[in-house]
Amino acid sequence: NRTTLKVNKTLDKAIATPVAGFYKKITPDIIELGIYNSISNIDDINISLNNILQGKIKEGLSDITRFTINSTIGLAGLIDVASKIGLKKHDEDFGQTLAVWGVPHGPYIMLPGLGPSSLRDTIGMIPDAFLSPSILINHEPTVYSLKFLDLIDTRARYLGLENAVIGDEYLFVKDAYYQNREYESNDGEVEDDFDTLDDF
């Protein structure tokens, strides 16, 4: 895992960061937002199915409604009309669904080129991959182009965050990953020990 982290950092420094920086530099904010919205709109299909699999039917129907509205009125998702009328954007994937079903994380894994994961979340990537842009677009070059653009757009939005690392980078990334996944799997409801201070 530590070796893979070093390889990922080297690839990020040599390829991903320069490309993301160039993308951010030449892409007007309004175009960048439109690209993000469009990719995010397709993701609502996967999010909807995972919400339903987790028993959150209301949220799942809301996600499908978001996709329908943004795909039509929102010009193929370029404009996030659904959020403006009060339909909240959710964030679900099959790894979270497995967590809700009681499947534990399993071993921590640093994936080459993709970053931190766990055995559970890595397995969850398989069905998620089939519910990405390929569910709507039957043209492989276009699908791969969208996935590449998604990766670059995501990296561009996180430029500079590497400066927030404190102490052992490997342990920092690992802890941050687990905390974030717990937060996502519990829909933001994370238990803490702060309330015990009230006893004193």
N, C-alpha and C positions, 0 to 999 in steps of 0.2 A: 504493500500500500504506500509506504513512504517513497519507494523508488518510482512508482507510478505518479505520485504527486509531483516529484521532481521533473519527470518527463512532461507532465501536463503543464507545469510552469514554464518549461522551456518552449513548448509548442505555443502556449498562450503569448509569451513574450515575443516570439519570432513571427507568429502568424495572426492569431486571433486579435490581439490588442492593436497592432498596426492597421489591420483591415477594419476593425470596429471604429478606430479613431478616424480613419479616412472616410468611412461611411457616415459617421456623425458630422464630419466637417463639410461634406459635399451635399448632404441631404437636408433640405429645409425642414424646420420643426413640424410644419403642417403635413408634409409628405411622410416624415418619420412616424408621426402619430397615426396617419392613415394606414401605413404598413402594419404597425402594431395592432391597430383595431381590426384590420382584415384577418390577420393570423389568429388573433384572439377570438374572433367571431367563429372561425371554423372549430376552434377548441371547445366551443360551447356544446357541440354535439357529444364529444367524449365526456365532458363535465356533466351533462344531463344524464347520460346513461349511468355514470358512476354514482350520481346522487340517487337515482332510482334503485340501483343495486344496494345502496346503503340504507334504503328504506325512507329516504327523504323525497317523497313523491312531489310535494309542493315545489321544492327547490328544482327538481328535475323538470317539471313542467314549465317553470319560470325560465330555465335555461333554453329550452326548446323555443319558447316564445321570444326570448332575446335573439336567438339565431334567426328566426323567421322575420322579425322586425328589422334587424340590422342588415339582413341579406336583401331585403326589398327596399324599404324606405331609406335605409342607411347605405345604399349604393354598394352592394356586395360586401358590406361590413366596413367600408372605409370610414363611415361615421357611426359612432356609438350612440344611436338614437335611443336604444333601450335603457341605458343608464340615465339618460336625461328625463325619461318618463317614470323613473323609480324602480326599474327592474335591476336588482343588484347582481353584479358580476361575482360568480363563485369560482372556487379553485379546487377542483377534485381530480384525482387520477386513480388508477387501479391499485397502486400501492396503498393509497389511503383507504380504498375499499377493503383490501385485504386486512388492513389494520383494524377497521371497524368489525370485520368478521372474526377478529381475535388472533390473526396470524402475527407472530412476533417478528421483530426486525431480522433476526438471524445475524450472521457475521457482517461486520462493516466492510465495505468494498470501495476502493478508489478506482473508478472505471477510466480506462485510457481515453483521453479526449473529452470525456463527459463529466468527470469529477466525482464527488462523493455520492455514495449510495449504500444500500444494504442488500442482502440477498432477497428479502421480500420486495423491496422497491425495484430491484433489477428485474425480477420476474414480472413485476407489474408493468414494466416498460413494453413487454411483448404485446398484450392486447391494446395498450395505448397507441402503439405504432400503427396498428390497423385501423385506428379511429382518428387518425390525423388527417391532413389534407387529402390523402389517398382515398378517403371514403367518398369524396365528392369529385375528385379529379382523376380521370382514367388516362393520365399522360405522365409517364415516369419522369421525364426531364423536368416538367413543370413542378411535380411533387418534390423532387430533390432540390430544385431551385428555391422553392418556398421554405423547405426545411433549413437550407443553408442560410437564407435570408433571416429566418427566425433566430438561428443561432447567433448571427452577427448582430441583429437588432437587440437580442438579450444581452450580449456581451457589451454592446455600446451603452446600454442603460446602467451597467454595473462598473463602468470605468472609474477607477479611483478607489473602489472599495477594498482593494488589496492592502491599502495603507492602514486599514482599521485592524489588521491582524496584531494580536498581542501575544508575546511569549512563543511557545512551540507552535509553529504554523500548522503542523499535522494535527495536533490535539485540538487546536483552536477550530480548524475546519471541521473536524469530526464532531466536536461538541455542538458547534453551531448548526451542523446538519441535523443531528438528532433532535435538538431543541426546536428547530424549524418544522421538522416532520411531525413532532408531537403537537405543535401548535396547529398545523394544518389538519391533522387527523382528528383533532378534537374541536375543530371549527373555532379556534381561538380561545377555547376554555381550558386553560392550563392550570393545574393545581400548583400552589406554592406554599411555603411555610411562613409567609409573612404574618398571617392571622394569629399565629401562636404568640406573637409579641404582645397581643392584647391581654394575655394572661398575667403579665408582670405588672 
